[in-house]
Each structure stands twice: as structure tokens, then as C-alpha cells.
């Protein structure tokens, strides 16, 4: 028994989650260091004392621990924002479970994850976004660059969307500029003088995301505060739900109800709060595939896609590359105090033959990197670095034949190039790349090791 007790003590001491355990009378029997740090308490202030004595702001109804003892209810991942003893705001996600022995509830345990820093950071991002918009640093359709028919069609639809208040679903691969389109729609709409708030649905856990979107009510659960959510903060304006396919299905159902009824209800609240918010959502995979894969509710898709905008990837609008290059060179000449005129013909040819899986964002970042290494004149191949350089500047078969190399080295160069292309097209998924190359997974791993490219793989 002493051995197991020592193991338990080690776990309680070094785990990052806060753990608070009470007996059936509400007296604390376990209170680890992580929980003490989270709540700004000392362990000896809590151990052996009744929870209502230590936290006088609580009662039998608002304490999740006492509720678990009383009802036997299990609470999973509940978002909470409350004040600790020193008056600091704490944001946590808690799981509370009753402890049952021989059919009788003998206590309860609460496990808390600290999301205070994440919440503070997110609040700062929202604040900076609002300040940036208030300073007039707006994006409008005149800032969008492109001449390809597919791209111009997307811009045309977006301009029409700006004259409406209907929901919009923007589909495009990562790096195609979905948020730029969303900001343009807002900034050229009747809501342009109201808030524009963007939230990344993939960046936050469900319980935290729900509280951030819909807000909380004081007394609704342990330590909860009256706090408006982003829908209330964006009232009269626009909210961008980025990567909607990453939002948990349970939360998608609640979002659907908000869209249908134009009301939100804070967590723990009973009051319906009317809102006037235009919703723009983005998705980085085919919506129908997301529905089939269980990532997106079909009813939510139909509600969001009143106006549907598909932004083509850069590989389908290569005629736009010279325009984008010219724009980014001017931009970084000014920001980096450079005097670059253009790309060399060799670089242009390479850019036009590359598929740009990271789209405009990849092109932008790659040009910025090169301009940091160049000073004046033309950007040449020597100014470009990085793990994808060989793929971007891959030689044609004709140019390879002119090299003074043996047949084995020539064939190895081709094989390596094909492997890199397959890996890039499948986002370094080994299984899919092997299928594309029509070889076994183990064979591909062996060849990657041979050519020293396995360190880039994502398993």
C-alpha cells in the first residue's frame, strides 16, 4: 500500500492538471500543487477544511464538487471563469466526478486545466484586431490582386455578398486568402463601422470556445462571471468563424440554433439575448467531403452557404503570379529598405512550373525570405533557400541530360525529384505518397532515408 501511496503522491505533485478531492461532507482531502497555483492558494489553507469555508462565494448549488456529491452527476469539460482569492481572473476547463464506493457516494473529485493564459492571449488578439480596424487599416476589394477568370468570379460573388447581410461560406485551401475576402466583404458592407471579429475554431477546445462565443452568467456554475461572448461583442457587425469544419459537432448544433433564431444564451443563463450579427465562415476542405467525413453538419452547411465563394488555389491561377510577385516586391522593398526590380527569368520559369501547395501565403513568405538575402537588382535562384528549394527549382529532363553525370546519378536525381513531388502533394503523408508512387510504404521510407529527406516527413 505504501508503494501505491508514493506513486499517487508523485502523480499529484508533478501533474499539470489541478486536482481537488472532497469527502461526502465537503471537506478537502486532496488538493495538489497545480490546483493551489491555479487558484492562488496555499495547500495548507484548503486541506482538511470545508469547501464553503475556503470559498465563501460558493454555495451548495454553485459548487460543482458539492453538486457531484449531492446528485451523482458527472460534469465533463466545463468552461469556467472566476476570481481567485487574490481577485485575479482564472479561466479553466473542469471535469467533476462523484466518487462511489459500494453504491454510496463518498466524495467527489475535480480535475482542472488552466486556460487563463490562452484566454488572456485570445482577448489581446481580439483587442488588437479591433484597434487595427479602428485605425482605418482596412482591406477592400481594390487590395485583392488577380486576373484569372476563376479568381475574378470569386471576387465578383464577394462584392455582391458585401451588399447583403446573408451568411457566407468561403471555401479555399490554406493560404488562398479566405480571411482577406471576409474582411473585404465586411469593410464594403453597411456594417463596416461595426466590429469585425475573427475566431479560429481549430485553436481552442470545445468548452473554452463555447464560452468565448456565447459568454457566461455569474452563478451559472462554480465561480462563473457575467461575461459577454464574441457574438455579443460583434453585435451589429460581422463574426468570422475560421475553419468551421474544426468546430465540434455539438457546438455546431448550438451555432445552427443561433443562426436560425438570432438569439444567444450565455452558458449557465436562462435569458435569450437578441443579436444582429452577420456570420461568415471559412472551410479549408471540400464542404461535401467534410459532411461525409462527419466534420460538418449538413444542416449547418445549408444554413451557412446562402452565399458560397470558392477561392481557387494558386496552381489554378498561375497567370496571377507575375501580378503577385510585383505587388510583394514593392511591399518588401518599402518594409526592408531594398531596391529589387524583379525576378530573373530562371526564377520566373521555376515559379510558373511549381504548384505552390501553400498558395499565395507560401509565395509571399518565400519572396520575403529571398529579399532579406538580396540587396538590389534581380532576385536569382541563389537568394532562395529552404527545404522546398529543390522542388521549386527542379531541372527539366533536357537540362539534366546536358549535365556531365553518370546514368546512375541521373536516375537517382529523377527518383528523388519524384519522391519529393509525391510527398509535397500529399502533405508528407507517407502512406498516400507511397500509393501515388505505386510502391510499398516501407520501400518509400527506405528511399527517403537514402536521399536524406525523411526528416521532413509528417507521420
Secondary structure, DSSP 8 states (H G I E B T S, - for coil): -HHHHHHHHHHHHH-SSEEEEEETTSBEEEE-HHHHHHHT--HHHHTTSBHHHH-TT--TTT-HHHHHHHH---EEEEEEEEE-TTS-EEEEEEEEEEEEETTEEEEEEEEEEE-HHHHHHHHHHHHHHHHHHHTT----GGG-----HHHHHHHHHHHHHHT--S-EEEE--TTS-HHHHHHHHHHTSTTTTS-EEEEETTSS-HHHHHHHHH-B-TTSSTT---B--HHHHTTTSEEEEETGGGS-HHHHHHHHHHHHHSEE--BT----EE---EEEEEESS-HHHHHHTTSS-HHHHHHHTTEEEE---GGG-GGGHHHHHHHHHHHHHHHHT-EEEEE-HHHHHHHHHS--TTHHHHHHHHHHHHHHH--EEEE-GGG--STTHHHHT---HHHHHTSS--HHHHHHHHHHHHHHHHHHHTTT-HHHHHHHHTS-HHHHHHHHHHTT-GGG---
